[in-house]
Amino acid sequence: MPKKKITINDLATMIKQGFDETGERLTNLEQGQKALEQGQEEIKLNLTNVAYRFELVELQKEYKKLKI
C-alpha cells in the first residue's frame, strides 16, 4: 500500500487544528480557574462572619460563670 504524500497545505491544516484544540483547552482551563477563584472568594466571605471555635468555648465559659 503506497504512502500518501503530505503536502504543505496538509501539514498547515494539521498544525492549525492542533493550535485550535490547544486554544480550546486553554479556554476551558481558564474558565475552570475562574470558577475555582469565585468559589474561594465565596468561602472567604462566608468565613469572615464565623466565630472561631476557641472564641465560642471562651464565651460559653463566661456565660456559665455569669449564669451562676
N, C-alpha and C positions, 0 to 999 in steps of 0.2 A: 504494500500500500504506500503510494508516494506521499511524502510530507507536503503539507500545504505551505506555500511561501507566505511569509508575513510581510506585508507592505508597511511603509512608513505611516500611512493612514491607519492601518490596523493597529499598529503599535501606539499611535497617538490616541486612538479611541480607547484602548485598554488602559492607558495611563490616566486619561480623563475620568474613566469610570472609577478607577482606584482613588483618585482625588475626590471625586464626588461622594463615594462611600465614606471616606475618611472625614469629609466635611460633615456628613450626616451624623456620624458617630460623635464628633466633637460637639455638634449642636445638642445632641441628646445628653451628652455628658454635662454640658454647661447648664442645661435645664434641670438635670438631676442635682447638680451642685447648688443651684439657686433654691430649689425646693428644700434641700437639707439646711441651707442657711436660714431660710424662712422659718423652718421648724425649730431651729436652735434659738432664733430670736423670740419665738412664741414661748419656748420653755423658759428663757431668761426672764421674760416679762412676768410669767406666772410665778417664778421663784422669788422675785423681788418682794412679793407680798406674803411670803410664807415665813413663819417664825421658825427659828432653828429649834431642834429637839431640846438642847440643853437649856434654852430660854424657857421653854414650856415647863420643863422639870422644875426649874427655879421658881417660876411663877406659881406652880402647884404647891410647892413647899411654903411659899409666902402666904398663899391663900389659906392653907391649912393652919398656919400659925395665927392668922388674923381671925379665922373662924372660931378658934378655941377660946 
